[in-house]
Amino acid sequence: MAENSLSQAVSFINDNSTICVGLTARNMPAVRSDVVAHHFGKSHKNVLRDIVKLRSKCPESFFGLNFEPKEIDVKTGFGIRKDRAYLLTRDGFSLLVMGFTGASAVR
């Protein structure tokens, strides 16, 4: 049930620079990495790269609690493919975006 509500909650981004947040299976607020990428004007593959870099720099206990791996459906010209993504808690989100620079990170 939480999976469906999360998918519905993060399926769009408001125009007023807020990110829609859903809930993880543990009922913690979370946002998907592809939504973060879209909000900050970054490629999702680059956000995934940044998450992998963070994994090597923080304790596994922190990473496991704040970056939950997921599979998402991505529309392509030929149908739908599965892609990897992460659900980020508030702490995971904060740690990730601290490394972002540019105008979209400042607002």
MOPAC internal coordinates of N, CA, C and O (Angstrom, degrees):
PM7 1SCF
backbone

  N    0.0000 0     0.00 0     0.00 0    0    0    0
  C    1.4333 1     0.00 0     0.00 0    1    0    0
  C    1.5247 1   111.18 1     0.00 0    2    1    0
  O    1.2310 1   120.11 1   138.51 1    3    2    1
  N    1.3397 1   117.39 1   -41.49 1    3    2    1
  C    1.4599 1   120.80 1   178.63 1    5    3    2
  C    1.5187 1   110.85 1   -63.06 1    6    5    3
  O    1.2310 1   120.01 1   144.53 1    7    6    5
  N    1.3380 1   117.58 1   -35.47 1    7    6    5
  C    1.4638 1   121.43 1   179.35 1    9    7    6
  C    1.5230 1   110.68 1   -60.76 1   10    9    7
  O    1.2310 1   120.23 1   134.85 1   11   10    9
  N    1.3356 1   117.16 1   -45.15 1   11   10    9
  C    1.4566 1   120.29 1   179.88 1   13   11   10
  C    1.5114 1   111.89 1   -65.16 1   14   13   11
  O    1.2310 1   120.01 1   136.69 1   15   14   13
  N    1.3235 1   117.58 1   -43.31 1   15   14   13
  C    1.4527 1   119.68 1  -179.27 1   17   15   14
  C    1.5166 1   111.02 1   -66.61 1   18   17   15
  O    1.2310 1   120.13 1   144.98 1   19   18   17
  N    1.3481 1   117.35 1   -35.02 1   19   18   17
  C    1.4605 1   120.03 1   177.73 1   21   19   18
  C    1.5134 1   110.05 1   -66.74 1   22   21   19
  O    1.2310 1   119.98 1   135.79 1   23   22   21
  N    1.3164 1   117.65 1   -44.21 1   23   22   21
  C    1.4607 1   120.95 1   179.95 1   25   23   22
  C    1.5236 1   110.62 1   -60.58 1   26   25   23
  O    1.2310 1   120.30 1   137.69 1   27   26   25
  N    1.3099 1   117.02 1   -42.31 1   27   26   25
  C    1.4527 1   120.65 1   179.61 1   29   27   26
  C    1.5226 1   110.98 1   -68.82 1   30   29   27
  O    1.2310 1   120.64 1   140.93 1   31   30   29
  N    1.3195 1   116.39 1   -39.07 1   31   30   29
  C    1.4620 1   119.90 1  -175.80 1   33   31   30
  C    1.5168 1   112.19 1   -69.44 1   34   33   31
  O    1.2310 1   120.01 1   144.85 1   35   34   33
  N    1.3372 1   117.59 1   -35.15 1   35   34   33
  C    1.4552 1   119.15 1  -175.93 1   37   35   34
  C    1.5238 1   112.82 1  -102.86 1   38   37   35
  O    1.2310 1   120.16 1  -165.74 1   39   38   37
  N    1.3198 1   117.31 1    14.26 1   39   38   37
  C    1.4537 1   119.11 1  -178.42 1   41   39   38
  C    1.5299 1   112.27 1   -76.42 1   42   41   39
  O    1.2310 1   120.03 1   173.01 1   43   42   41
  N    1.3036 1   117.55 1    -6.99 1   43   42   41
  C    1.4534 1   120.13 1   177.30 1   45   43   42
  C    1.5226 1   109.60 1  -145.94 1   46   45   43
  O    1.2310 1   121.29 1   -18.18 1   47   46   45
  N    1.3181 1   115.13 1   161.82 1   47   46   45
  C    1.4632 1   121.59 1   177.14 1   49   47   46
  C    1.5238 1   107.16 1  -122.31 1   50   49   47
  O    1.2310 1   120.86 1   -48.07 1   51   50   49
  N    1.3213 1   115.95 1   131.93 1   51   50   49
  C    1.4583 1   119.93 1   179.71 1   53   51   50
  C    1.5193 1   110.49 1   -67.09 1   54   53   51
  O    1.2310 1   120.55 1   -27.53 1   55   54   53
  N    1.3183 1   116.55 1   152.47 1   55   54   53
  C    1.4596 1   121.20 1   179.38 1   57   55   54
  C    1.5166 1   112.62 1   -74.78 1   58   57   55
  O    1.2310 1   119.22 1   167.73 1   59   58   57
  N    1.3195 1   119.09 1   -12.27 1   59   58   57
  C    1.4568 1   120.89 1  -176.21 1   61   59   58
  C    1.5290 1   112.50 1   -92.96 1   62   61   59
  O    1.2310 1   120.30 1  -149.90 1   63   62   61
  N    1.3222 1   117.03 1    30.10 1   63   62   61
  C    1.4691 1   123.98 1   174.35 1   65   63   62
  C    1.5205 1   113.73 1    65.06 1   66   65   63
  O    1.2310 1   119.52 1  -152.14 1   67   66   65
  N    1.3050 1   118.52 1    27.86 1   67   66   65
  C    1.4581 1   120.43 1   172.27 1   69   67   66
  C    1.5201 1   108.36 1  -108.47 1   70   69   67
  O    1.2310 1   121.10 1   -27.41 1   71   70   69
  N    1.3082 1   115.50 1   152.59 1   71   70   69
  C    1.4522 1   120.69 1   178.18 1   73   71   70
  C    1.5183 1   108.03 1  -104.79 1   74   73   71
  O    1.2310 1   120.68 1   -50.63 1   75   74   73
  N    1.3169 1   116.30 1   129.37 1   75   74   73
  C    1.4628 1   120.50 1   177.06 1   77   75   74
  C    1.5242 1   109.61 1   -71.09 1   78   77   75
  O    1.2310 1   121.13 1   -45.60 1   79   78   77
  N    1.2956 1   115.44 1   134.40 1   79   78   77
  C    1.4573 1   122.10 1  -175.77 1   81   79   78
  C    1.5196 1   109.07 1  -118.60 1   82   81   79
  O    1.2310 1   120.92 1   -39.35 1   83   82   81
  N    1.3313 1   115.85 1   140.65 1   83   82   81
  C    1.4533 1   122.09 1   175.44 1   85   83   82
  C    1.5166 1   109.52 1  -115.93 1   86   85   83
  O    1.2310 1   120.57 1    18.32 1   87   86   85
  N    1.3159 1   116.51 1  -161.68 1   87   86   85
  C    1.4632 1   121.64 1  -179.22 1   89   87   86
  C    1.5163 1   110.83 1  -120.98 1   90   89   87
  O    1.2310 1   120.62 1   -35.82 1   91   90   89
  N    1.3269 1   116.42 1   144.18 1   91   90   89
  C    1.4547 1   121.32 1   173.91 1   93   91   90
  C    1.5252 1   108.75 1   -79.69 1   94   93   91
  O    1.2310 1   120.92 1    -1.26 1   95   94   93
  N    1.3191 1   115.85 1   178.74 1   95   94   93
  C    1.4620 1   120.61 1   177.19 1   97   95   94
  C    1.5251 1   111.17 1   -62.95 1   98   97   95
  O    1.2310 1   120.15 1   156.26 1   99   98   97
  N    1.3334 1   117.31 1   -23.74 1   99   98   97
  C    1.4744 1   122.00 1   178.37 1  101   99   98
  C    1.5284 1   111.70 1   -91.75 1  102  101   99
  O    1.2310 1   120.52 1  -165.76 1  103  102  101
  N    1.3523 1   116.61 1    14.24 1  103  102  101
  C    1.4709 1   122.72 1  -179.47 1  105  103  102
  C    1.5199 1   113.20 1    60.33 1  106  105  103
  O    1.2310 1   120.47 1  -145.15 1  107  106  105
  N    1.3125 1   116.71 1    34.85 1  107  106  105
  C    1.4700 1   121.72 1   174.51 1  109  107  106
  C    1.5238 1   107.95 1  -103.08 1  110  109  107
  O    1.2310 1   119.78 1   -38.95 1  111  110  109
  N    1.3337 1   118.02 1   141.05 1  111  110  109
  C    1.4657 1   119.78 1   176.34 1  113  111  110
  C    1.5277 1   109.80 1   -60.11 1  114  113  111
  O    1.2310 1   120.53 1   -41.45 1  115  114  113
  N    1.3206 1   116.59 1   138.55 1  115  114  113
  C    1.4622 1   120.80 1  -179.26 1  117  115  114
  C    1.5208 1   109.91 1  -153.87 1  118  117  115
  O    1.2310 1   121.40 1   -21.14 1  119  118  117
  N    1.3251 1   114.93 1   158.86 1  119  118  117
  C    1.4517 1   122.13 1   176.41 1  121  119  118
  C    1.5247 1   107.55 1  -134.71 1  122  121  119
  O    1.2310 1   120.82 1   -34.47 1  123  122  121
  N    1.3349 1   116.04 1   145.53 1  123  122  121
  C    1.4632 1   119.93 1  -179.46 1  125  123  122
  C    1.5242 1   110.53 1   -78.77 1  126  125  123
  O    1.2310 1   121.31 1   -29.53 1  127  126  125
  N    1.3233 1   115.10 1   150.47 1  127  126  125
  C    1.4606 1   120.96 1  -178.49 1  129  127  126
  C    1.5253 1   112.22 1   -63.60 1  130  129  127
  O    1.2310 1   119.27 1   147.63 1  131  130  129
  N    1.3286 1   118.99 1   -32.37 1  131  130  129
  C    1.4600 1   119.76 1   178.57 1  133  131  130
  C    1.5253 1   111.79 1   -68.97 1  134  133  131
  O    1.2310 1   120.18 1   148.85 1  135  134  133
  N    1.3196 1   117.26 1   -31.15 1  135  134  133
  C    1.4618 1   121.49 1   176.86 1  137  135  134
  C    1.5301 1   109.74 1   -70.26 1  138  137  135
  O    1.2310 1   120.62 1   139.69 1  139  138  137
  N    1.3272 1   116.43 1   -40.31 1  139  138  137
  C    1.4684 1   120.98 1   176.44 1  141  139  138
  C    1.5307 1   109.41 1   -61.47 1  142  141  139
  O    1.2310 1   120.36 1   134.44 1  143  142  141
  N    1.3241 1   116.92 1   -45.56 1  143  142  141
  C    1.4625 1   121.05 1   179.91 1  145  143  142
  C    1.5300 1   110.43 1   -58.53 1  146  145  143
  O    1.2310 1   120.32 1   132.82 1  147  146  145
  N    1.3216 1   117.00 1   -47.18 1  147  146  145
  C    1.4626 1   120.86 1   179.94 1  149  147  146
  C    1.5232 1   111.08 1   -61.59 1  150  149  147
  O    1.2310 1   120.30 1   135.34 1  151  150  149
  N    1.3087 1   117.04 1   -44.66 1  151  150  149
  C    1.4627 1   121.47 1  -177.86 1  153  151  150
  C    1.5233 1   112.14 1   -61.42 1  154  153  151
  O    1.2310 1   120.47 1   140.84 1  155  154  153
  N    1.3272 1   116.71 1   -39.16 1  155  154  153
  C    1.4597 1   121.04 1  -177.16 1  157  155  154
  C    1.5266 1   112.73 1   -94.17 1  158  157  155
  O    1.2310 1   119.88 1  -173.90 1  159  158  157
  N    1.3284 1   117.84 1     6.10 1  159  158  157
  C    1.4548 1   120.97 1   176.79 1  161  159  158
  C    1.5207 1   113.06 1    68.12 1  162  161  159
  O    1.2310 1   120.53 1  -145.85 1  163  162  161
  N    1.3208 1   116.60 1    34.15 1  163  162  161
  C    1.4572 1   121.48 1  -179.01 1  165  163  162
  C    1.5235 1   109.74 1  -114.97 1  166  165  163
  O    1.2310 1   120.98 1   -20.76 1  167  166  165
  N    1.2986 1   115.74 1   159.24 1  167  166  165
  C    1.4508 1   121.07 1   174.05 1  169  167  166
  C    1.5255 1   108.42 1   -74.95 1  170  169  167
  O    1.2310 1   120.25 1   -40.96 1  171  170  169
  N    1.3368 1   117.13 1   139.04 1  171  170  169
  C    1.4593 1   120.03 1  -179.01 1  173  171  170
  C    1.5212 1   111.12 1   -60.82 1  174  173  171
  O    1.2310 1   119.81 1   143.68 1  175  174  173
  N    1.3352 1   117.97 1   -36.32 1  175  174  173
  C    1.4662 1   120.02 1   179.50 1  177  175  174
  C    1.5280 1   110.95 1   -62.52 1  178  177  175
  O    1.2310 1   120.00 1   147.71 1  179  178  177
  N    1.3355 1   117.61 1   -32.29 1  179  178  177
  C    1.4701 1   119.98 1   177.88 1  181  179  178
  C    1.5286 1   111.61 1   -73.92 1  182  181  179
  O    1.2310 1   120.38 1   145.19 1  183  182  181
  N    1.3154 1   116.88 1   -34.81 1  183  182  181
  C    1.4665 1   120.04 1   175.35 1  185  183  182
  C    1.5293 1   109.49 1   -66.32 1  186  185  183
  O    1.2310 1   120.27 1   137.77 1  187  186  185
  N    1.3336 1   117.09 1   -42.23 1  187  186  185
  C    1.4693 1   120.12 1   176.21 1  189  187  186
  C    1.5261 1   110.60 1   -60.05 1  190  189  187
  O    1.2310 1   120.35 1   138.94 1  191  190  189
  N    1.3177 1   116.93 1   -41.06 1  191  190  189
  C    1.4693 1   121.50 1   177.63 1  193  191  190
  C    1.5345 1   110.50 1   -59.95 1  194  193  191
  O    1.2310 1   120.41 1   136.79 1  195  194  193
  N    1.3285 1   116.82 1   -43.21 1  195  194  193
  C    1.4610 1   120.94 1   179.21 1  197  195  194
  C    1.5300 1   111.40 1   -65.11 1  198  197  195
  O    1.2310 1   120.39 1   143.05 1  199  198  197
  N    1.3201 1   116.85 1   -36.95 1  199  198  197
  C    1.4657 1   120.71 1   178.12 1  201  199  198
  C    1.5260 1   110.19 1   -65.66 1  202  201  199
  O    1.2310 1   120.20 1   138.74 1  203  202  201
  N    1.3254 1   117.22 1   -41.26 1  203  202  201
  C    1.4669 1   120.74 1   177.88 1  205  203  202
  C    1.5287 1   110.39 1   -63.14 1  206  205  203
  O    1.2310 1   120.19 1   140.76 1  207  206  205
  N    1.3265 1   117.24 1   -39.24 1  207  206  205
  C    1.4716 1   120.52 1   176.86 1  209  207  206
  C    1.5318 1   110.51 1   -62.96 1  210  209  207
  O    1.2310 1   120.43 1   139.01 1  211  210  209
  N    1.3322 1   116.78 1   -40.99 1  211  210  209
  C    1.4633 1   120.21 1   179.02 1  213  211  210
  C    1.5212 1   111.15 1   -63.39 1  214  213  211
  O    1.2310 1   120.89 1   144.97 1  215  214  213
  N    1.3254 1   115.90 1   -35.03 1  215  214  213
  C    1.4696 1   120.02 1  -178.57 1  217  215  214
  C    1.5243 1   110.78 1   -58.98 1  218  217  215
  O    1.2310 1   120.31 1   142.30 1  219  218  217
  N    1.3177 1   117.01 1   -37.70 1  219  218  217
  C    1.4648 1   120.01 1  -179.00 1  221  219  218
  C    1.5286 1   112.47 1   -76.38 1  222  221  219
  O    1.2310 1   120.24 1   165.78 1  223  222  221
  N    1.3349 1   117.15 1   -14.22 1  223  222  221
  C    1.4637 1   120.38 1  -176.25 1  225  223  222
  C    1.5276 1   114.42 1  -103.85 1  226  225  223
  O    1.2310 1   119.96 1   167.21 1  227  226  225
  N    1.3245 1   117.68 1   -12.79 1  227  226  225
  C    1.4681 1   118.96 1  -177.51 1  229  227  226
  C    1.5277 1   109.99 1  -120.92 1  230  229  227
  O    1.2310 1   120.47 1   -21.99 1  231  230  229
  N    1.3248 1   116.70 1   158.01 1  231  230  229
  C    1.4746 1   120.01 1   179.46 1  233  231  230
  C    1.5285 1   111.42 1   -59.60 1  234  233  231
  O    1.2310 1   120.92 1   -35.17 1  235  234  233
  N    1.3178 1   115.85 1   144.83 1  235  234  233
  C    1.4687 1   120.79 1  -179.34 1  237  235  234
  C    1.5268 1   111.27 1   -60.53 1  238  237  235
  O    1.2310 1   120.26 1   146.99 1  239  238  237
  N    1.3334 1   117.11 1   -33.01 1  239  238  237
  C    1.4649 1   119.86 1   178.83 1  241  239  238
  C    1.5336 1   110.89 1   -63.17 1  242  241  239
  O    1.2310 1   120.08 1   140.36 1  243  242  241
  N    1.3251 1   117.45 1   -39.64 1  243  242  241
  C    1.4653 1   121.60 1   177.68 1  245  243  242
  C    1.5279 1   110.09 1   -68.70 1  246  245  243
  O    1.2310 1   120.89 1   133.16 1  247  246  245
  N    1.3255 1   115.90 1   -46.84 1  247  246  245
  C    1.4638 1   120.10 1  -177.65 1  249  247  246
  C    1.5274 1   110.82 1   -60.79 1  250  249  247
  O    1.2310 1   120.30 1   134.76 1  251  250  249
  N    1.3166 1   117.03 1   -45.24 1  251  250  249
  C    1.4622 1   120.87 1  -178.23 1  253  251  250
  C    1.5192 1   113.46 1   -61.90 1  254  253  251
  O    1.2310 1   120.43 1   146.43 1  255  254  253
  N    1.3265 1   116.78 1   -33.57 1  255  254  253
  C    1.4673 1   120.65 1  -179.43 1  257  255  254
  C    1.5214 1   113.28 1   -81.09 1  258  257  255
  O    1.2310 1   120.15 1   155.59 1  259  258  257
  N    1.3260 1   117.31 1   -24.41 1  259  258  257
  C    1.4588 1   120.39 1  -170.41 1  261  259  258
  C    1.5219 1   115.49 1  -115.75 1  262  261  259
  O    1.2310 1   120.13 1   171.66 1  263  262  261
  N    1.3253 1   117.36 1    -8.34 1  263  262  261
  C    1.4634 1   122.23 1   177.88 1  265  263  262
  C    1.5217 1   107.98 1  -133.57 1  266  265  263
  O    1.2310 1   120.44 1   -86.11 1  267  266  265
  N    1.3241 1   116.76 1    93.89 1  267  266  265
  C    1.4623 1   121.57 1  -177.52 1  269  267  266
  C    1.5292 1   109.64 1   -93.35 1  270  269  267
  O    1.2310 1   119.65 1   -62.92 1  271  270  269
  N    1.3382 1   118.28 1   117.08 1  271  270  269
  C    1.4720 1   119.76 1  -179.31 1  273  271  270
  C    1.5327 1   111.37 1   -67.20 1  274  273  271
  O    1.2310 1   121.07 1   -38.19 1  275  274  273
  N    1.3199 1   115.56 1   141.81 1  275  274  273
  C    1.4691 1   123.12 1  -179.15 1  277  275  274
  C    1.5071 1   109.09 1  -141.52 1  278  277  275
  O    1.2310 1   120.77 1   -17.86 1  279  278  277
  N    1.3178 1   116.14 1   162.14 1  279  278  277
  C    1.4550 1   123.62 1   169.64 1  281  279  278
  C    1.5150 1   107.19 1  -112.10 1  282  281  279
  O    1.2310 1   120.82 1   -46.03 1  283  282  281
  N    1.3319 1   116.03 1   133.97 1  283  282  281
  C    1.4631 1   120.13 1   179.75 1  285  283  282
  C    1.5282 1   108.93 1  -123.07 1  286  285  283
  O    1.2310 1   120.81 1   -23.15 1  287  286  285
  N    1.3114 1   116.05 1   156.85 1  287  286  285
  C    1.4606 1   121.86 1   174.94 1  289  287  286
  C    1.5210 1   108.18 1   -89.79 1  290  289  287
  O    1.2310 1   120.90 1   -50.07 1  291  290  289
  N    1.3343 1   115.89 1   129.93 1  291  290  289
  C    1.4573 1   121.61 1   179.45 1  293  291  290
  C    1.5240 1   107.97 1  -119.81 1  294  293  291
  O    1.2310 1   120.66 1   -52.88 1  295  294  293
  N    1.3307 1   116.34 1   127.12 1  295  294  293
  C    1.4607 1   120.50 1   178.74 1  297  295  294
  C    1.5292 1   109.25 1   -74.39 1  298  297  295
  O    1.2310 1   121.23 1   -45.45 1  299  298  297
  N    1.3265 1   115.26 1   134.55 1  299  298  297
  C    1.4606 1   121.59 1   175.69 1  301  299  298
  C    1.5231 1   107.69 1  -125.03 1  302  301  299
  O    1.2310 1   120.58 1    -2.99 1  303  302  301
  N    1.3021 1   116.50 1   177.01 1  303  302  301
  C    1.4548 1   120.17 1   178.32 1  305  303  302
  C    1.5144 1   112.93 1   -66.64 1  306  305  303
  O    1.2310 1   120.66 1   162.10 1  307  306  305
  N    1.3350 1   116.34 1   -17.90 1  307  306  305
  C    1.4577 1   121.12 1  -176.35 1  309  307  306
  C    1.5202 1   113.23 1  -112.11 1  310  309  307
  O    1.2310 1   119.76 1  -172.27 1  311  310  309
  N    1.2947 1   118.07 1     7.73 1  311  310  309
  C    1.4594 1   121.26 1  -179.34 1  313  311  310
  C    1.5178 1   111.23 1   138.26 1  314  313  311
  O    1.2310 1   121.09 1    44.46 1  315  314  313
  N    1.3140 1   115.52 1  -135.54 1  315  314  313
  C    1.4605 1   121.21 1  -177.15 1  317  315  314
  C    1.5241 1   108.93 1  -128.21 1  318  317  315
  O    1.2310 1   120.79 1   -43.14 1  319  318  317
  N    1.3305 1   116.09 1   136.86 1  319  318  317
  C    1.4609 1   120.28 1   175.48 1  321  319  318
  C    1.5213 1   108.61 1  -123.18 1  322  321  319
  O    1.2310 1   120.92 1   -23.27 1  323  322  321
  N    1.3112 1   115.84 1   156.73 1  323  322  321
  C    1.4616 1   122.06 1   175.80 1  325  323  322
  C    1.5161 1   108.67 1   -85.62 1  326  325  323
  O    1.2310 1   120.48 1   -42.85 1  327  326  325
  N    1.3124 1   116.69 1   137.15 1  327  326  325
  C    1.4553 1   121.93 1   178.09 1  329  327  326
  C    1.5161 1   107.81 1  -134.79 1  330  329  327
  O    1.2310 1   120.36 1   -24.92 1  331  330  329
  N    1.3077 1   116.92 1   155.08 1  331  330  329
  C    1.4567 1   118.63 1   179.18 1  333  331  330
  C    1.5229 1   109.89 1   -87.58 1  334  333  331
  O    1.2310 1   121.65 1   -27.36 1  335  334  333
  N    1.3073 1   114.44 1   152.64 1  335  334  333
  C    1.4572 1   122.39 1   178.83 1  337  335  334
  C    1.5262 1   107.06 1  -155.45 1  338  337  335
  O    1.2310 1   120.69 1    -3.90 1  339  338  337
  N    1.3045 1   116.28 1   176.10 1  339  338  337
  C    1.4602 1   121.95 1   177.34 1  341  339  338
  C    1.5192 1   108.80 1  -131.44 1  342  341  339
  O    1.2310 1   121.02 1   -33.01 1  343  342  341
  N    1.3272 1   115.66 1   146.99 1  343  342  341
  C    1.4573 1   121.83 1   166.61 1  345  343  342
  C    1.5108 1   106.16 1   -93.80 1  346  345  343
  O    1.2310 1   120.28 1   -55.26 1  347  346  345
  N    1.3176 1   117.07 1   124.74 1  347  346  345
  C    1.4542 1   121.92 1  -177.60 1  349  347  346
  C    1.5246 1   109.93 1  -108.26 1  350  349  347
  O    1.2310 1   120.59 1   -51.90 1  351  350  349
  N    1.3170 1   116.48 1   128.10 1  351  350  349
  C    1.4594 1   120.40 1   172.81 1  353  351  350
  C    1.5250 1   108.28 1   -76.46 1  354  353  351
  O    1.2310 1   120.46 1    -1.95 1  355  354  353
  N    1.3167 1   116.73 1   178.05 1  355  354  353
  C    1.4611 1   120.45 1   178.88 1  357  355  354
  C    1.5232 1   111.00 1   -57.08 1  358  357  355
  O    1.2310 1   120.34 1   135.83 1  359  358  357
  N    1.3382 1   116.95 1   -44.17 1  359  358  357
  C    1.4664 1   119.94 1  -179.46 1  361  359  358
  C    1.5274 1   111.55 1   -66.57 1  362  361  359
  O    1.2310 1   120.46 1   138.77 1  363  362  361
  N    1.3306 1   116.74 1   -41.23 1  363  362  361
  C    1.4565 1   120.21 1   177.92 1  365  363  362
  C    1.5214 1   111.66 1   -64.92 1  366  365  363
  O    1.2310 1   120.85 1   136.56 1  367  366  365
  N    1.3239 1   115.98 1   -43.44 1  367  366  365
  C    1.4623 1   121.64 1   177.68 1  369  367  366
  C    1.5241 1   110.47 1   -59.79 1  370  369  367
  O    1.2310 1   120.69 1   132.57 1  371  370  369
  N    1.3339 1   116.29 1   -47.43 1  371  370  369
  C    1.4694 1   120.43 1  -178.44 1  373  371  370
  C    1.5184 1   111.42 1   -60.75 1  374  373  371
  O    1.2310 1   120.56 1   135.06 1  375  374  373
  N    1.3236 1   116.53 1   -44.94 1  375  374  373
  C    1.4552 1   120.32 1   179.93 1  377  375  374
  C    1.5235 1   110.99 1   -63.23 1  378  377  375
  O    1.2310 1   120.23 1   138.34 1  379  378  377
  N    1.3113 1   117.16 1   -41.66 1  379  378  377
  C    1.4638 1   120.91 1  -179.21 1  381  379  378
  C    1.5173 1   111.98 1   -65.11 1  382  381  379
  O    1.2310 1   119.82 1   129.27 1  383  382  381
  N    1.3261 1   117.95 1   -50.73 1  383  382  381
  C    1.4643 1   119.70 1  -173.34 1  385  383  382
  C    1.5169 1   113.08 1   -75.87 1  386  385  383
  O    1.2310 1   119.63 1   166.39 1  387  386  385
  N    1.3273 1   118.31 1   -13.61 1  387  386  385
  C    1.4726 1   119.36 1   173.76 1  389  387  386
  C    1.5260 1   110.43 1   -60.33 1  390  389  387
  O    1.2310 1   120.12 1   153.44 1  391  390  389
  N    1.3242 1   117.37 1   -26.56 1  391  390  389
  C    1.4591 1   120.97 1   179.91 1  393  391  390
  C    1.5067 1   114.21 1   -86.31 1  394  393  391
  O    1.2310 1   119.62 1   173.03 1  395  394  393
  N    1.3358 1   118.33 1    -6.97 1  395  394  393
  C    1.4599 1   120.97 1  -179.72 1  397  395  394
  C    1.5164 1   109.54 1   -79.83 1  398  397  395
  O    1.2310 1   120.78 1   -31.73 1  399  398  397
  N    1.3272 1   116.11 1   148.27 1  399  398  397
  C    1.4611 1   121.47 1   176.93 1  401  399  398
  C    1.5135 1   108.34 1  -130.39 1  402  401  399
  O    1.2310 1   120.94 1    -9.36 1  403  402  401
  N    1.3000 1   115.81 1   170.64 1  403  402  401
  C    1.4568 1   120.47 1   177.57 1  405  403  402
  C    1.5200 1   112.50 1   103.03 1  406  405  403
  O    1.2310 1   121.29 1    -2.07 1  407  406  405
  N    1.3298 1   115.13 1   177.93 1  407  406  405
  C    1.4616 1   121.30 1  -174.97 1  409  407  406
  C    1.5202 1   112.50 1   -62.80 1  410  409  407
  O    1.2310 1   119.90 1   140.90 1  411  410  409
  N    1.3456 1   117.80 1   -39.10 1  411  410  409
  C    1.4642 1   119.04 1  -177.65 1  413  411  410
  C    1.5220 1   111.45 1   -68.80 1  414  413  411
  O    1.2310 1   119.45 1   152.94 1  415  414  413
  N    1.3248 1   118.65 1   -27.06 1  415  414  413
  C    1.4602 1   121.51 1   178.13 1  417  415  414
  C    1.5223 1   111.48 1   -77.30 1  418  417  415
  O    1.2310 1   120.10 1   153.78 1  419  418  417
  N    1.3231 1   117.42 1   -26.22 1  419  418  417
  C    1.4599 1   121.51 1  -178.07 1  421  419  418
  C    1.5127 1   112.13 1   -76.55 1  422  421  419
  O    1.2310 1   120.02 1   146.08 1  423  422  421
  N    1.3294 1   117.57 1   -33.92 1  423  422  421
  C    1.4774 1   118.39 1  -175.01 1  425  423  422
  C    1.4721 1   114.08 1   -72.07 1  426  425  423
  O    1.2310 1   120.10 1   180.00 1  427  426  425

